[in-house]
Amino acid sequence: MSSENEKRKRMIHAVCGGVFLIGLAILFYFDLFWPWILALVGVIVILEALAKS
């Protein structure tokens, strides 16, 4: 059971990391880096919190 829980945690981190990198690429592409990086970090934190509950 612990192994399944560890796999789930790794999957959550991988998905959130991918979403962060895609979001970062979009911010750089549209040159909207500064204020929107904070929103992106907030979205990632919320996604991880929702996925863990």
For each residue, the residues with C-beta under 8 A, 3 or more apart:
1: 4 5
2: 5 6
3: 6 7
4: 1 7 8
5: 1 2 8 9
6: 2 3 9 10
7: 3 4 10 11
8: 4 5 11 12
9: 5 6 12 13 52
10: 6 7 13 14
11: 7 8 14 15
12: 8 9 15 16 48 51 52
13: 9 10 16 17 48
14: 10 11 17 18
15: 11 12 18 19 47 51
16: 12 13 19 20 44 47 48 51
17: 13 14 20 21
18: 14 15 21 22
19: 15 16 22 23 43 44 47
20: 16 17 23 24 40 41 44
21: 17 18 24 25
22: 18 19 25 26
23: 19 20 26 27 40 43 44
24: 20 21 27 28 37 40
25: 21 22 28 29
26: 22 23 29 30
27: 23 24 30 32 33 36 37 40
28: 24 25 31 33
29: 25 26
30: 26 27
31: 28
32: 27 35 36
33: 27 28 36 37
34: 37
35: 32 38 39
36: 27 32 33 39 40
37: 24 27 33 34 40 41
38: 35 41 42
39: 35 36 42 43
40: 20 23 24 27 36 37 43 44
41: 20 37 38 44 45
42: 38 39 45 46
43: 19 23 39 40 46 47
44: 16 19 20 23 40 41 47 48
45: 41 42 48 49
46: 42 43 49 50
47: 15 16 19 43 44 50 51
48: 12 13 16 44 45 51 52
49: 45 46 52 53
50: 46 47 53
51: 12 15 16 47 48
52: 9 12 48 49
53: 49 50
